[in-house]
Amino acid sequence: MKYLIISLLCFLFSIIGFTQTVNRIVSLAPSLTMNVYYLESKQKLVGCTSYCEIAKPDKKEIIGSIVTVNIEKIVSLKPDLVIATSITKPAVIDKLRKMGIRVEVFSSPKNFEAICEEFLHLGTLIGKTEKAKAVIAESKAKVEKIKASHKTAKKSKVFFQIGADPIFSVLSNTFMNDYILYCGGVNIAADLKSGSIGRESVLQRNPDVIFIITMGITGDEEKKIWLNYPELTATKKKQIFIIDSNLACTPTPVSFVQTLEIVNKLLSSQK
């Protein structure tokens, strides 16, 4: 139903002239930059952050980091549209808008469905509605296939760790929780209100599988620490894995499916 409503609104907006032709885009977030590329519109991207890895081979203009941006640089690029997330400081957004620059802010999606809705919205904004629908349809088909394969399987207790000092867990009201649910797992931290969790609490909840979503040496070190607890089921079964945060933490339809396929393959190989 939400998908239908988003499609209808986008169609109505285009009829009444709400949108304008977008040929110059500045992205203030890696996930949004990735979505521009997935919508086959990289030629429209004139600026992005230093963290937008997908755009580096094309040598796009850098307008700052995810948190700190150079407003003067953005203005000099004469964008038709600036796309941002809630991470961007409200003061920056307000200033850009006061200067007559159109800014579209995308909220942090709570689930895979919301990721698809935002992708469709961006696609409509930049004149790529049909491409967005095609990517969404392909992504949803892959997701449904994985979900169907776990309907009768035994549910594993899963711990998704983000960071190491302190340790944070994936919560139930986040899109990353769908990685667990869609693969037939149970999130051991589903009852938590805050993501912070102690190592003792993880040991007490005794997950069957641990996924560590960190980068570089931190992930390797965390895996070694968990392996030092022989009473932990995940250690006994050697089910402690490291997943690239550039994939797992990036809310795009494509990266979501790529991460889900990795999680599914790892879980399936252990059954």
N, C-alpha and C positions, 0 to 999 in steps of 0.2 A: 504493500500500500504506500509506504513512504517513497519508494522508488517511483511509483506512478505519479505521486503528488509533485515530486521534484521535477520530473519530466514535463508535467503540465505547466508548472510555474515557469520553467525555463522557456517553454514554447510561448506562453503569454507575454513574458518579458520581451522576447524578440519581436513579437507582433507590435507591441505598443512603443517600440523604440527604446526600451530600457537599456539595451546594450548598444555598444558602438563598435565599429571596426577596430580590432586590436592588432597592431603590427609590431609594437615595441613593448616588451614585457620585462619588468625587473622582479626577480624572485628573492624573497628574504628568508627562504627556508629550503634545505636540501630536498625534502620530500616533495615540495611544490615544483622545484626545478626538475626533479625526476619525472613528475607527472607531465610537465610541459614536453619533455622528450618522448614520453610514452604516447603523447597525443600527436606526435610527429610534427611538432611546432618549434623545434630548437632554433630555427632561423629567425623566430620572433623574439627570442630571448636576447636582450642586450646587456643585462647585468644580473649578477647573482652573488652569493656569499662565498667566502673562502672555503667553506665546508661542502660546497656543491661539487662533489667528486665527478659526477657524470658529465659536467660541463667543462672540466679542465682541459680535455683534449681540443676543445673548440676555442680555447683562450677567450672566454667571455670576460667582460669587464667585472672586476671585483668591487663591490660596494661596501664591504666590511665583513664582519662575522655574523653569526646568528643573532647575537644579543646587541652588539654595537654596530651601527651602520652610519655611513657618511651621507648625510642628507644632500649636501651640495653635489656629491658625485651622482646620486640618483637623479637629481634635477637636471644635471648636465646631459644625462642620457635621453632626456625628453620622452619618458615612457607614456604609452597610452594607458597602461595598467601596471600597478604594483600589487603583487600578491604576497600576503604575509600570514603568519600564524599568531596565536595568542602569546608566543614567546617574545614577539616584537613589542617594545615598550609603547604603551598607549600614546605617550607624548610625541613619539616619532610619527605615528600614524596620524595623529591630529595635525601635526605641523605639515605633513605632506598634503593632507586634504585641504588645509587652509591655503596652500600654494596652488590649489586647483588640480592636483594630481589624483586620479582615481585610484583608490586603495581598496582591495577586497581582502578581508580577514577570514581565514579558515580556522575553525575551532579544532581542538584535538578530538579526533573521532574515538568513540567509545567501543566500537565494534566493526567488524568487516563490512556490514551493511552501510554504516556511516562513511566508511572509506570510499565505498562505491558512489554514494550520494555526492560527496564532495568532488570526486573525480568527474562526475557528470556535470556538476555545476561549473567547474573550471573549463571543461570541454565546451560548454555552451558559451561561456564568457569569451572564449578566444576563437569561436567559430568552428569547433571540432566536435559537435554533438554526436554525429554518427560514429566517428572514430571512438569516442568515449563509450558509447553504447556497445560497440563491438568488443572493446577491451574488457568491459564489465561482464558481458555475456560469456566470454571465454574464461575469465577468472572464476566466475560463479560456477560454471560447468565443472571446472577442475576441483573446486571446493566441495561441491555436492558429491562428486565421485569419491573423494577421500572420506567425507562424512558417512556415506553409505557403507563403506568398507568396515566401519567400526560399530555398526548398530548392535551387533550381537557379541562383540568381543569383550573380554574382561577389562574393566577399567583400571588403569594404572594411576597411582598417586604421583603427581608431578610437582616438582618445585622449579620454578623459573627464577633464576637469580639475576638481578641487575646490579652491577657494581659490587665492590668488596669492602669498602670502608666509609660508611657502614653498608651492611648488606640490605638490599631492597628486594622485595618480591613483586612479581606481577600480580595485580589485584583483579577482582572479578569484574570491575566496571571499566576495563580497558580492552582495546582491540587485541592486545597480546594474549589475553585470556582465551580468545577464540582459538589460538594455536592448540591449547590444551583440550578445549571442549570438542573441537572438530576432529581431533585424533582420538576421541574416546577416552580422554583422561579426566582426572579429578584434580583440581588445583588445591594443594594443601593449605594455601593461604587465602582461600575464598572467603573466609569469615573475617579477615582483617579489614579494619577501616583505614589503616595507615600502611604504607608499603614497607616501613622499617621492620625488620625481623632479626632476632638474635640467632646465633648459631645453635644454641641450646634448644630453642623453640623448633628449629628445623629438625634437629635430631629426635625430638619428642614426637614430631608429626611423621617422621620416618618415611620419606618419599621413596617410591620404587625407582624413580628416574629424576635426575637433576640436569637441567639445562643452564649453563652459565653464559649469559649474554654480556660479555665484556670483550675488550680488545687487547691483543698482544699478551705480554707477560702476565698481566693481572689474571686473565682467564686460566692460564697454565698453573699459576700459583694457587688459585682457588681450588682447582681440580685436585692438586696434590694434597691440600688441606683436607678436603672431604674424603680422600682415599685413606687418610690416617684414622678414620673411624670405621673399624671393621664391623661394628654392630649395625651400621647403616645399611639398609637393604640395597640402596643404589650402589653402594660400594661392593657389597657381596656379589651383585649381579653385573658389576662393571658397566653400569648405566649412567655414567656422568659424561656429559657432552658439552662442547663449546660451540656456540653459534655466533656468527658475525653480526655485530650490532648494527652495521650499516644496512643489513637486510631486515633483521628482526624488529628493529626500533623505528623503521621508516614506514609510515602509513600510506602506502600506495597499493592499488589492486595487484600490480605485478609483483612487487617485493613481498607482499603478504602471501601470495600463492607460492612464491619461491621458498619462503621460510616454512610455510606449512608443509610443503613437499619434503623438505629436509627433516623436519620434526617427525613427519609420518614415516619416512624411510627408516630413521633411527629407532623409532618405537617398534615398528613392524619387524625389524631385523632381530629384535630381542625376544620376540614372542615365540 
